[in-house]
Amino acid sequence: MVSILLTGSGGPFRETPLRDLATMTPDQACRHPNWSMGRKISVDSATMMNKGLEYIEARWLFNASASQMEVLIHPQSVIHSMVRYQDGSVLAQLGEPDMRTPIAHTMAWPNRVNSGVKPLDFCKLSALTFAAPDYDRYPCLKLAMEAFEQGQAATTALNAANEITVAAFLAQQIRFTDIAALNLSVLEKNGYARTTMCG
């Protein structure tokens, strides 16, 4: 294995001008273009903290180095993860963007069961596109990647901070852009973060 590729849609604000992100509301953040999810994970998708947490999980689970991890924006949410091999091949896991598939797989492991999700129709697929994440748009993703380098205490603090900041955003107590800023502040106050993380 050369690398693990994590994909994320980029959330509902993928094309929103950066100057407008501060005014985005909880309802707007929870209108995911592809997935039907709960409000907290929907906000994490909008900030891409969900991919940041998956990055942390994958590095721990597979003992992967930073050079063995890639995160990509994939707006169609058809390819959910990929593995790159040294012979140049890439194996991808594809499926409809429906949480019933991973839930059924987790509950039935190591078997596969009928999740109720319709099969992917390749003849109806549009183009599959990919892009590198913009860390100015998704500072929480970069924050998670940097926190991993500082150890488990930093990633635990980040996860806890994010739980609180997302709840505050959903309660309309802070702005959308405050989520990343406050997460960074928590890490800095505890000596875990460099001030260059989100800039």
FENDA-V897194 format. One line per field, one symbol per residue. ss: DSSP state (~ for helix, > for strand, _ for the rest). burial: b if it has 9 or more other C-alpha atoms within 8 Angstrom, else e. Layout:
ss: ???
burial: ???
This chain:
ss: __>>>>>>_________~~~~~~__~~~~_________~~~~~~~~~_~~~~~~~~~~~~~~___~~~>>>>>_____>>>>>>_____>>>>>____~~~~~~~~~~_____________~~~______>>______~~~~~~~~~~~__~~~~~~~~~~~~~~~~~~~_______~~~~~~~~~~~~__________
burial: eebbbbbbbbbbbbeeeeeebbebbbeebbebeeeeeeebbbbbbbbbbbbbbbbbebbeeeebeeebbbbbbbbbbbbbbbbbbeeeeeebebbbeebbbeebbeebeeeeeeeebeeeeeeeeeebeeeeeebeebbbbbbbbbbbebeeebbebbbebbeebbbbbbebebbbebbbebbbebbbeeebbeeebbe
